Amino acid sequence: MLDLIILSLHYFICFLISVAIWRGPKDVDLHSSDTGGAAMEPDGLVFIGKEEDIKKSQRITAKVDGREIVVFYHEGKFHALDSRCYHEGGPLCRGEIEDIDGQACIVCPWHKFKITLETGEGLYEGINPLEPSPTPKWQSKGVKQRIHKVTIDNGNVYVSPPDLSVSFDSDYFADKYKNGGELAMGK
């Protein structure tokens, strides 16, 4: 009987550890206010954070008009895009960055969809069956993820508010999770 209790306790502890690992560290949203927005500058740019802080952390999430975005610092450049994956709303802020055919891509942690940081294009690996020996090649699905213009000024990082006159697939999940943020990230 004691062996069964110890074994049950062991499995329970392993379960708790796996949940803690799966959930990962929480992304810090240092710039949200009670209204869910970051500080808007007079020129219309939204202050995200200090350049050196973002360089150290490599990524930060912030809210712009209630819309959650993620800013990445990768290989000497800043990139900003909607934090929710265009496919099913996965939290891109928890994804890994991979190089695919010379393009830096964020990989959605939920379904492994690959999105270029530079343009927001969705990439997939496909073949042309008409080729004599078809080999898989990376191809574009087109721009699926909304990207945001990043401006650096005097050590501060700013993002331009989105131009909502043009729509992208990621807008659906950006709106769906607009004020949920971290609370809505579980799946």
Secondary structure as the mmCIF struct_conf table of DSSP 4:
data_model
#
loop_
_struct_conf.conf_type_id
_struct_conf.id
_struct_conf.beg_label_comp_id
_struct_conf.beg_label_asym_id
_struct_conf.beg_label_seq_id
_struct_conf.end_label_comp_id
_struct_conf.end_label_asym_id
_struct_conf.end_label_seq_id
HELX_RH_AL_P HELX_RH_AL_P1 LEU A 2 ARG A 23
BEND BEND1 PRO A 25 PRO A 25
HELX_LH_PP_P HELX_LH_PP_P1 LYS A 26 VAL A 28
TURN_TY1_P TURN_TY1_P1 LEU A 30 HIS A 31
TURN_TY1_P TURN_TY1_P2 ASP A 34 THR A 35
BEND BEND2 GLY A 36 GLY A 36
HELX_LH_PP_P HELX_LH_PP_P2 ALA A 38 ALA A 39
STRN STRN1 MET A 40 MET A 40
HELX_LH_PP_P HELX_LH_PP_P3 GLU A 41 GLU A 41
TURN_TY1_P TURN_TY1_P3 PRO A 42 ASP A 43
BEND BEND3 GLY A 44 GLY A 44
STRN STRN2 VAL A 46 LYS A 50
HELX_RH_AL_P HELX_RH_AL_P2 GLU A 51 SER A 57
BEND BEND4 GLN A 58 GLN A 58
STRN STRN3 ARG A 59 VAL A 64
TURN_TY1_P TURN_TY1_P4 ASP A 65 GLY A 66
STRN STRN4 ARG A 67 HIS A 74
TURN_TY1_P TURN_TY1_P5 GLU A 75 GLY A 76
STRN STRN5 LYS A 77 ASP A 82
BEND BEND5 SER A 83 SER A 83
STRN STRN6 ARG A 84 ARG A 84
TURN_TY1_P TURN_TY1_P6 TYR A 86 GLU A 88
STRN STRN7 PRO A 91 PRO A 91
HELX_RH_3T_P HELX_RH_3T_P1 LEU A 92 ARG A 94
HELX_LH_PP_P HELX_LH_PP_P4 GLY A 95 GLY A 95
STRN STRN8 GLU A 96 ILE A 100
TURN_TY1_P TURN_TY1_P7 ASP A 101 GLY A 102
STRN STRN9 GLN A 103 VAL A 107
TURN_TY1_P TURN_TY1_P8 PRO A 109 HIS A 111
STRN STRN10 LYS A 114 THR A 116
TURN_TY1_P TURN_TY1_P9 LEU A 117 THR A 119
STRN STRN11 GLU A 121 GLY A 126
TURN_TY1_P TURN_TY1_P10 PRO A 129 LEU A 130
BEND BEND6 GLU A 131 SER A 133
STRN STRN12 LYS A 137 VAL A 143
BEND BEND7 GLN A 145 GLN A 145
STRN STRN13 ILE A 147 HIS A 148
STRN STRN14 VAL A 150 ASP A 153
TURN_TY1_P TURN_TY1_P11 ASN A 154 GLY A 155
STRN STRN15 ASN A 156 VAL A 159
HELX_LH_PP_P HELX_LH_PP_P5 SER A 160 PRO A 162
TURN_TY1_P TURN_TY1_P12 LEU A 164 SER A 165
BEND BEND8 VAL A 166 VAL A 166
TURN_TY1_P TURN_TY1_P13 ASP A 169 ASP A 169
HELX_RH_AL_P HELX_RH_AL_P3 SER A 170 LYS A 176
TURN_TY1_P TURN_TY1_P14 TYR A 177 GLY A 180
HELX_RH_3T_P HELX_RH_3T_P2 GLY A 181 ALA A 184
#
